[in-house]
């Protein structure tokens, strides 16, 4: 029986044990990181929207104001992406049991090569292109239907349903475009020599190779927290629709509980992402109980009877070596 097991197709049970341990040890740190990151991302979007309202309220040139505000929105999306990189790096270091502070949330801004900035700008550009396509469809195909209608006919507008459908389609397309980028921040963190498009390529190969297995672990890892969040959201929505303001106090309590459950889900999802990435690429390795960790690895402690975990200290080679071997195997078929 081999002492060391490579987890190229990770086991849910082992990863959940590691997730529970990381959650227990780092819950407050992840919460503060996610919370501060969400506030900063919200502020970035708020300033771009506020600038848009200010331009139109003061009667400035419509085209100049539109271009300026599109630039502000682009910058806000880019800044949000850089902060997302910081959240991923912070959680990855927690899984590694490395030194971590809230300052790592801003590690993307301190990245000297500019890879994180270029990556975030590229993702923002893709989002903009999709948004422009949807806007063109709305302006040229739907808006002409509204020009001949009076304000009294607002409830009977024939294109409202189509707009809702287009918005739903847009969100689905954005989600699909974001799939190849799921692991890109972790790839850039573990591979300082890896360029932007190579990082996208590695991330896409990882995601599409085990996409449903990865999604399954995200649901499995969140478990009761996700069920609790969904249940509270449904109960709160039903209460507001059926009871109105008569049970407003109960609805407020449910809303507070829903926020708590949402942050619990976000904590576990942000920790589950690097755990799955490290398990799939072989950086995180599972051993028997008699395993003695060498000096170049970090022992993650006993996580179950007869099982221990270590994380290798080879950020430039360990993760990509498996990817290169798998690519060679695929090309030989």
C-alpha positions in Angstrom: 0.0 0.0 0.0 1.5 3.3 -1.0 2.1 5.8 1.7 1.2 8.8 -0.5 -2.0 9.2 -2.6 -2.2 11.8 -5.4 -5.7 13.3 -5.6 -6.0 14.2 -9.3 -9.7 13.4 -8.9 -10.3 14.6 -5.3 -12.4 12.8 -2.8 -15.3 14.7 -1.4 -15.0 13.2 2.0 -11.3 14.2 2.4 -11.8 17.6 1.0 -14.8 18.3 3.3 -12.7 17.3 6.3 -10.0 19.8 5.3 -12.7 22.4 4.6 -14.2 21.9 8.1 -10.8 22.3 9.7 -9.9 25.4 7.7 -13.4 26.9 8.4 -13.0 26.3 12.1 -9.5 27.8 12.3 -10.0 30.8 9.9 -13.7 31.7 10.1 -13.2 35.2 11.4 -10.4 36.0 9.0 -12.3 34.8 6.0 -15.4 36.7 7.2 -13.5 40.0 7.5 -11.8 39.5 4.2 -15.0 38.7 2.3 -16.9 41.5 4.1 -14.3 44.2 3.4 -13.9 43.0 -0.1 -17.7 43.2 -0.7 -17.8 46.7 0.8 -15.0 48.0 -1.5 -16.5 46.4 -4.6 -19.9 47.9 -3.7 -18.2 51.4 -3.3 -16.5 51.0 -6.7 -19.8 50.3 -8.4 -21.6 53.0 -6.4 -19.2 55.8 -7.5 -19.6 54.8 -11.2 -23.4 54.8 -11.0 -23.4 58.0 -9.0 -21.2 59.7 -11.6 -23.7 58.6 -14.3 -26.6 60.2 -12.4 -24.6 63.4 -11.8 -23.8 63.7 -15.5 -27.4 63.5 -16.6 -28.7 65.7 -13.8 -26.4 68.5 -14.7 -27.3 68.5 -18.4 -23.9 67.6 -19.8 -23.2 66.3 -23.2 -24.9 62.9 -23.5 -22.2 61.3 -25.6 -19.3 62.6 -23.6 -21.1 61.7 -20.3 -21.8 58.2 -21.7 -18.2 57.6 -22.7 -16.9 58.9 -19.4 -19.3 56.8 -17.4 -18.6 53.7 -19.4 -14.9 54.2 -18.6 -15.8 54.5 -14.9 -17.9 51.4 -15.0 -15.0 49.6 -16.7 -12.6 50.7 -14.0 -15.0 49.6 -11.3 -15.3 46.2 -12.8 -11.5 45.9 -13.1 -11.0 47.0 -9.5 -13.6 44.5 -8.4 -11.6 41.8 -10.2 -8.4 42.8 -8.6 -10.1 42.6 -5.2 -11.4 39.2 -6.1 -7.9 38.1 -6.7 -6.9 39.3 -3.2 -9.8 37.3 -1.7 -8.7 34.1 -3.5 -5.0 34.6 -2.5 -6.0 35.3 1.2 -8.1 32.1 1.4 -5.4 30.1 -0.4 -2.8 31.1 2.1 -5.2 30.1 4.9 -5.5 26.6 3.4 -1.7 26.5 3.2 -1.5 27.6 6.8 0.8 30.5 5.7 1.0 33.9 7.3 -1.9 36.0 6.3 -3.4 39.4 7.2 -6.2 41.6 5.8 -3.5 43.3 3.7 -3.4 40.3 1.3 -6.8 41.4 0.1 -4.8 44.1 -1.8 -2.1 41.8 -3.1 -3.4 42.2 -6.6 -2.7 46.0 -6.5 0.9 45.2 -5.4 1.6 42.6 -8.1 4.5 44.1 -9.9 4.2 42.4 -13.3 0.7 43.8 -13.9 -0.7 40.3 -14.7 -3.6 40.7 -12.3 -4.5 44.2 -13.7 -4.4 42.9 -17.2 -6.5 39.8 -16.3 -9.1 41.9 -14.6 -9.2 44.4 -17.4 -9.6 41.5 -19.9 -12.6 40.1 -18.0 -14.1 43.5 -17.7 -13.8 44.0 -21.5 -15.5 40.7 -22.1 -18.3 41.7 -19.8 -18.6 45.1 -21.7 -18.8 43.4 -25.0 -21.7 41.2 -23.9 -23.5 44.1 -22.3 -23.1 46.2 -25.5 -24.5 43.3 -27.6 -27.6 43.0 -25.3 -28.0 46.8 -25.3 -27.9 46.9 -29.1 -30.6 44.2 -29.3 -32.8 46.2 -26.9 -32.3 49.5 -28.6 -32.8 48.4 -32.2 -35.3 45.5 -31.8 -37.4 46.3 -28.7 -37.4 50.1 -28.1 -39.1 50.8 -31.5 -42.1 49.0 -30.1 -42.4 51.5 -27.3 -42.3 54.7 -29.4 -45.9 54.5 -30.5 -47.3 53.8 -27.0 -48.7 56.2 -24.4 -47.8 56.2 -20.8 -51.2 54.8 -20.0 -50.3 51.6 -21.8 -47.2 51.0 -19.7 -48.7 47.9 -18.2 -49.3 46.4 -21.6 -46.0 46.9 -23.2 -45.3 44.0 -25.5 -41.5 44.0 -25.1 -41.3 43.9 -21.3 -41.3 40.1 -21.2 -38.7 40.0 -23.9 -36.5 42.4 -22.0 -36.7 40.1 -18.9 -35.8 37.2 -21.1 -32.8 39.1 -22.6 -31.6 40.0 -19.1 -31.8 36.4 -18.0 -30.0 35.3 -21.2 -27.3 38.0 -20.5 -26.7 36.7 -17.0 -26.5 33.1 -18.2 -23.9 34.2 -20.9 -21.9 36.1 -18.4 -21.9 33.1 -16.1 -20.8 30.8 -18.9 -18.0 33.2 -19.9 -16.8 33.4 -16.3 -16.4 29.6 -16.1 -12.9 29.4 -17.6 -11.7 32.0 -15.1 -12.7 30.1 -12.0 -9.2 29.0 -11.1 -7.3 31.7 -13.0 -6.5 33.7 -9.8 -5.1 30.7 -8.1 -3.0 29.7 -11.2 -1.4 33.2 -11.2 -0.8 33.0 -7.5 0.9 29.6 -7.7 2.7 30.4 -11.0 4.4 33.8 -10.8 6.0 33.1 -14.2 2.7 32.3 -15.9 1.2 34.9 -18.3 -2.4 36.1 -18.6 -3.5 33.9 -21.5 -1.6 30.9 -20.3 -3.3 31.2 -16.9 -6.6 31.3 -18.7 -5.7 28.2 -20.7 -4.6 26.3 -17.5 -7.7 27.4 -15.6 -10.0 26.4 -18.5 -8.5 23.0 -18.8 -8.9 22.4 -15.1 -12.5 23.6 -15.0 -13.8 21.7 -18.1 -12.0 18.5 -17.1 -13.9 18.1 -13.9 -16.6 20.8 -14.0 -19.5 18.8 -12.6 -17.3 17.2 -10.0 -16.2 20.7 -8.9 -19.7 22.0 -8.8 -20.8 19.0 -6.8 -18.1 19.7 -4.2 -19.1 23.3 -3.9 -22.7 22.2 -3.0 -21.5 19.3 -0.9 -19.0 21.5 1.0 -21.5 24.1 1.8 -24.1 21.5 2.9 -26.5 22.6 5.6 -25.4 26.3 5.3 -26.5 26.4 1.7 -29.8 24.6 2.4 -30.4 27.0 5.3 -29.7 30.1 3.1 -32.0 28.9 0.3 -34.7 27.9 2.8 -34.6 31.3 4.5 -34.6 33.2 1.2 -37.7 31.2 0.0 -39.5 31.6 3.4 -38.8 35.3 3.5 -40.0 35.9 -0.1 -43.2 33.9 0.5 -43.8 35.8 3.8 -43.4 39.2 2.1 -45.8 38.3 -0.8 -48.5 36.7 1.3 -48.4 38.7 4.5 -47.3 42.1 3.3 -46.3 44.5 6.1 -48.4 42.8 8.8 -45.5 40.5 9.6 -42.7 42.9 8.9 -40.9 42.2 12.2 -40.7 38.5 11.4 -39.6 39.3 7.9 -36.8 41.5 9.3 -35.6 38.7 11.5 -35.6 36.3 8.6 -33.7 38.8 6.5 -31.0 39.1 9.2 -30.7 35.3 9.5 -30.5 35.1 5.7 -27.6 37.5 5.7 -25.8 35.4 8.3 -26.4 32.2 6.3 -25.2 34.0 3.1 -21.9 34.9 4.7 -21.5 31.3 6.0 -22.0 30.1 2.5 -19.5 32.6 1.1 -16.9 31.7 3.8 -17.1 28.0 2.9 -17.1 28.6 -0.9 -14.1 30.8 -0.8 -12.2 28.2 1.2 -13.5 25.3 -0.9 -12.1 26.8 -4.1 -8.4 26.6 -3.2 -8.9 23.2 -1.4 -10.3 21.7 -4.6 -7.7 23.4 -6.8 -4.8 22.1 -4.6 -6.3 18.7 -4.4 -6.9 18.4 -8.1 -3.4 19.6 -9.1 -1.5 17.5 -6.5 -0.3 20.3 -4.4 -2.4 19.1 -1.5 -1.5 15.5 -0.8 -3.2 12.8 1.4 -1.1 10.4 3.5 -1.4 7.6 5.9 -1.3 8.1 9.7 2.4 7.0 9.9 3.5 9.6 7.5 6.3 11.9 8.6 6.2 15.2 6.7 9.5 16.3 5.1 10.9 19.8 5.8 9.8 21.1 2.4 6.1 20.5 3.0 3.6 21.9 5.4 1.8 19.3 7.5 -1.9 20.2 7.7 -2.4 18.0 10.8 -4.6 15.0 11.4 -7.9 15.6 9.8 -9.4 12.1 10.3 -8.6 8.7 11.7 -5.7 7.4 9.7 -5.5 10.4 7.3 -3.2 13.4 7.3 -2.7 16.2 4.7 0.4 18.1 3.5 0.9 20.9 1.0 4.1 21.0 -1.0 6.2 24.2 -1.2 6.7 24.1 -4.9 4.4 26.8 -6.3 6.0 26.9 -9.7 6.2 23.2 -10.5 3.8 21.1 -8.6 0.5 22.3 -9.9 1.6 22.7 -13.5 3.5 19.4 -13.7 0.3 17.5 -13.5 -1.3 19.8 -16.1 1.6 19.3 -18.5 1.5 15.5 -18.0 -2.2 15.4 -18.5 -1.9 17.6 -21.7 0.7 15.2 -23.1 -1.6 12.3 -22.4 -4.5 14.0 -24.1 -2.4 14.9 -27.2 -1.2 11.3 -27.5 -4.7 9.9 -27.7 
